[in-house]
Amino acid sequence: MYTTNELLSNLDKLHTTDLGAVRIKKNLSLDTDEVIDWCKLSIKQPDASVTRSGKNWYVRVNGCILTIHAHSYTVITAHKIKK
């Protein structure tokens, strides 16, 4: 059984690739170049919903979904939630 605490206790390992940062920034229309810092702050939000399915964590927060590889803590992508 995986818990949200596992992701929260490993936020210091959170990272992405250069292309991943560009993709996340574009998909979420972020105004910051500090994509990982933005992701960390979002994951810490009290209304963040964290689930794990297979090899990935999925975090629903701020109207978007972050996809994070569960073993490497790489933020793979992020998308706005369609209404």
Secondary structure as the mmCIF struct_conf table of DSSP 4:
data_model
#
loop_
_struct_conf.conf_type_id
_struct_conf.id
_struct_conf.beg_label_comp_id
_struct_conf.beg_label_asym_id
_struct_conf.beg_label_seq_id
_struct_conf.end_label_comp_id
_struct_conf.end_label_asym_id
_struct_conf.end_label_seq_id
HELX_RH_AL_P HELX_RH_AL_P1 THR A 4 LEU A 8
TURN_TY1_P TURN_TY1_P1 SER A 9 ASN A 10
HELX_RH_3T_P HELX_RH_3T_P1 LEU A 11 LYS A 13
STRN STRN1 HIS A 15 HIS A 15
HELX_RH_AL_P HELX_RH_AL_P2 ASP A 18 LEU A 28
TURN_TY1_P TURN_TY1_P2 SER A 29 SER A 29
BEND BEND1 ASP A 31 ASP A 31
BEND BEND2 ASP A 33 ASP A 33
HELX_RH_AL_P HELX_RH_AL_P3 VAL A 35 ILE A 43
TURN_TY1_P TURN_TY1_P3 LYS A 44 LYS A 44
BEND BEND3 GLN A 45 GLN A 45
TURN_TY1_P TURN_TY1_P4 PRO A 46 ASP A 47
STRN STRN2 SER A 49 SER A 53
TURN_TY1_P TURN_TY1_P5 GLY A 54 LYS A 55
STRN STRN3 ASN A 56 VAL A 61
TURN_TY1_P TURN_TY1_P6 ASN A 62 GLY A 63
STRN STRN4 CYS A 64 HIS A 69
TURN_TY1_P TURN_TY1_P7 ALA A 70 SER A 72
STRN STRN5 THR A 74 THR A 74
STRN STRN6 VAL A 75 LYS A 80
HELX_LH_PP_P HELX_LH_PP_P1 ILE A 81 LYS A 82
#
